[in-house]
């Protein structure tokens, strides 16, 4: 867990090529997990596929 001052709290997944930071944010009236920029780097927090997408990004 990373609690940097002035930034959203996030979970940091360490990897050789650099960390992946995953934050829970409100988007489109609901909660999503965001781990980068762009359409391919966020998913609904309650979607069972989103954790698999985060894991794939961390590999």
KEDRENNU-487356 format. One record per residue: x, y, z of N, C-alpha, C, O in turn. Coordinates in steps of 0.1 Angstrom, whole numbers, padded with zeros to 4 digits, always signed. Each point is the difference from the previous one (the first is absolute). Example, Ala and Ser with C-alpha at 12.3 -4.5 7.8 and 13.67 -1.06 7.14 Angstrom:
residues 2
+0132-0057+0078-0009+0012+0000+0009+0012+0000+0010+0000+0007 -0014+0011-0014+0009+0011+0000-0008+0011+0008+0005+0011+0001 
***
This chain:
residues 59
+0009-0012+0000-0009+0012+0000+0009+0012+0000+0010+0001+0008 -0013+0009-0017+0008+0012-0001-0010+0012+0004-0010+0001-0006 +0014+0007+0015-0008+0011+0005+0008+0013-0002+0003+0007+0009 +0001-0004-0022+0008+0012-0003-0009+0013+0002-0011+0000-0003 +0018+0010+0009-0007+0012+0003-0004+0007-0013+0008+0001-0009 -0021+0003+0008-0005+0007-0012-0004-0009-0011-0003+0004-0011 +0004-0017+0013-0004-0010-0010-0011-0009+0005-0001-0002+0012 -0006-0005-0021-0010-0010+0004+0008-0012+0007+0010-0004-0005 -0016-0002+0015+0006-0012+0006-0001-0011-0011-0009-0001-0008 +0019-0008+0008+0000-0010-0010+0008-0013+0005+0008+0001+0010 -0011-0012-0016+0008-0012+0002+0011-0001-0010-0003+0003-0012 +0015-0006+0016+0011+0000-0009+0004-0015-0003+0003-0007+0010 -0003+0003-0022+0004-0013-0004+0015+0001-0006+0001+0007-0010 +0008-0012+0017+0014+0001-0004+0003-0010-0011-0004-0011+0000 +0012+0016-0010+0005-0008-0011+0013+0005-0005+0004+0011+0003 +0004-0019-0010+0013+0003-0005+0000+0013-0008+0009+0008+0001 -0019-0006-0010+0000+0011-0009-0006+0013+0006-0002+0010-0006 -0001-0011+0019-0006+0012+0007-0013-0004+0006-0007-0009-0004 +0002+0017+0014-0012-0003+0008-0013+0003-0008+0000+0008-0009 -0010-0016+0012-0013+0003-0005-0008+0005+0012-0001-0007+0010 -0005+0019-0011-0008+0006+0011-0014-0002-0004-0005+0004-0010 -0003-0010+0020-0014-0002-0003-0008+0008+0011+0002-0001+0012 -0011+0010-0017-0008+0008+0008-0014-0002-0002-0004-0004-0011 -0004+0005+0021-0015-0001-0001-0005+0015-0001+0002+0008+0008 -0009-0006-0019-0005+0014-0003-0015+0000-0004-0004-0011-0005 -0003+0022+0007-0014+0001-0005+0001+0004-0015+0006+0010-0003 -0014-0018-0005-0001+0004-0014-0013-0005-0005-0004-0011+0003 -0003+0019-0011-0013-0003-0006-0010-0005+0011-0008-0009-0003 +0008+0016+0014-0009-0003+0011+0002-0013+0008-0008-0004+0008 +0020-0002-0010+0003-0012+0008+0015+0000+0003+0007+0009-0003 -0003-0020+0009+0014-0002+0003+0007-0008-0010-0005-0011-0005 +0018+0015+0002+0008-0008-0009+0014-0001+0005+0004+0008+0009 +0003-0018-0013+0015-0001+0003+0007+0006-0012-0003-0004-0012 +0012+0013+0014+0008+0006-0011+0015-0003+0003+0005+0001+0011 +0002-0006-0022+0014-0003+0002+0009+0006-0011+0011-0005-0002 -0016+0015-0005+0008+0006-0010-0009+0011-0007-0010+0004+0006 +0014-0001-0018-0007+0010-0007-0007-0006-0012+0006-0010-0006 -0017+0015+0002-0007-0006-0012-0011-0009+0003-0002-0005+0012 -0006+0001-0022-0012-0008+0001+0004-0014+0005-0008-0007+0007 +0020+0002-0010+0003-0014+0003+0006-0002+0014+0004-0011+0004 -0003+0022+0003+0006+0000+0013-0009+0003+0012+0004+0005+0010 -0017-0009-0011-0009+0001+0011-0011-0010-0003-0003-0004-0011 -0004+0000+0022-0011-0009-0001-0009+0002+0013+0005+0004+0010 -0018-0008-0012-0009+0001+0011+0005-0008+0012+0005-0011-0001 -0006+0017+0013+0005-0006+0012-0007-0014+0003+0007-0009+0006 -0019+0008-0009-0008-0012+0003+0000-0011-0012-0006-0010+0001 +0014+0013-0011+0000-0009-0012+0011-0011+0003+0012+0004+0003 -0015-0016-0004+0009-0011+0003+0012-0001-0009+0010-0006+0003 -0011+0013-0015+0011-0001-0009+0010+0011+0003+0012-0002-0004 -0015+0012+0011+0009+0011+0002+0013-0004+0007+0011+0004-0004 -0012-0012+0015+0013-0005+0006+0009-0008-0010+0012+0001+0001 -0018-0008-0010+0008-0008-0009+0007+0010-0010+0012-0003-0004 -0018+0014+0000+0006+0010-0008+0011+0007+0007+0010+0003-0006 -0012+0000+0019+0011+0006+0008+0012-0009+0000+0011+0004-0001 -0013-0017+0004+0011-0010+0001+0007-0001-0013+0012+0000+0000 -0019+0000-0011+0006+0000-0014+0009+0012-0002+0010-0001-0006 -0014+0013+0011+0007+0012-0002+0013-0001+0008+0010+0007-0003 -0010-0014+0015+0011+0000+0008+0011-0011-0004+0011+0000+0006 -0014-0008-0016+0009-0010-0004+0010+0006-0009+0009-0007-0005 
***
